[in-house]
Amino acid sequence: MTASDLVAVSTFRSVAEAQIAKGMLDQAGIESMIRTDDVGGMYPGIGGTQLLVRSDDVDNARDALQADIADGAEMVDGTDAVDVDRDEQG
């Protein structure tokens, strides 16, 4: 995978949640990688953790995540069941 071919399919609040989703994509046969900017671990969760896939795999990856994601996984970008506005309100 080259960086120019990668697309963020989801953004998560933690690396752990992104790793769970990556495992789901691995099971579905979709290559993925995790990217996070947390200043070397000093500020976890500050910018979210992105799950990246090849541009050709975006639709299949989203379908796999929608079918298998756990109810407790919270995605920052709202691409799943989490309502970001609801999280901000309380």
N, C-alpha and C positions, 0 to 999 in steps of 0.2 A: 504494500500500500504506500502510495506517495501522498504527501500532504495536500497536493493540489486536487487529488481525487476524493478527499474526505469531506463529509458533510455531517454536521451535528444533528443527530436524529432526535436527541432528547437532552435536557439539562436537568441534573438532579441536585438536591440540597447537600448530599454527602457522597464521598467516594464509595462508601459501603453500598449505598443504593445503586450507584452506577455499576458496581461490580456484580450485583445481583442481576441487573438487566443485561450486562455483558454475558453472563452465564447463560441467560435465556437465549440470547442471540447465538452463542456458541452451540447450544443444543439444536438450534434451528439450522445450523450450518452457515451462519452469516458471520464473516470476519468483522471484528470491531476493535476499537481501542478507546481508552479513556484519556481525556485531557482535563487537567485542572490547574488553576492558577491560584495556589494558596500560599504563596511566598515560602516555598520549601516546607510547608506544613505548619508554619507559624500562625496562619490565619485560616484554618479549615472552614470551608463553606462561604467564604467571603464573595467569591465570584461564581459559585456553582461548579458543578463537575459535568462536563460534556461527554456524551457517548457518541463516538464518531464511527461512521460506516462509509463504504464506497458510495459514490453518487448513484451507481447502478442498483444498489441494494436498499436505498432509502424506503421505498414502499414496502418491500418485504420485511424490513426491520421494524417499521412502525406497526405492520400487521401482527408480527410475532409478539411485540411488546404489548399491544392492545389485548391480545388473546391471553397472555400469560402473566402480566404484571400483578404483583401482590397489591392488595388494597392499601397497605400502609406505605407504599413507596410514594414519595412526594416529588414531583417534577417541578422545577422552577418555571419552565416555559409553558406550562399548562397544556402540553400535548396529550396528557392522559386525564384521569379522573379528578385530579386535584384542581380546585378552584383557588387560584392565587389570591384573589380578592378576599375570599373567605378566610384564608390564612392570615392576611394582613389585619383583618378586623378583630381577630381574637383567637 
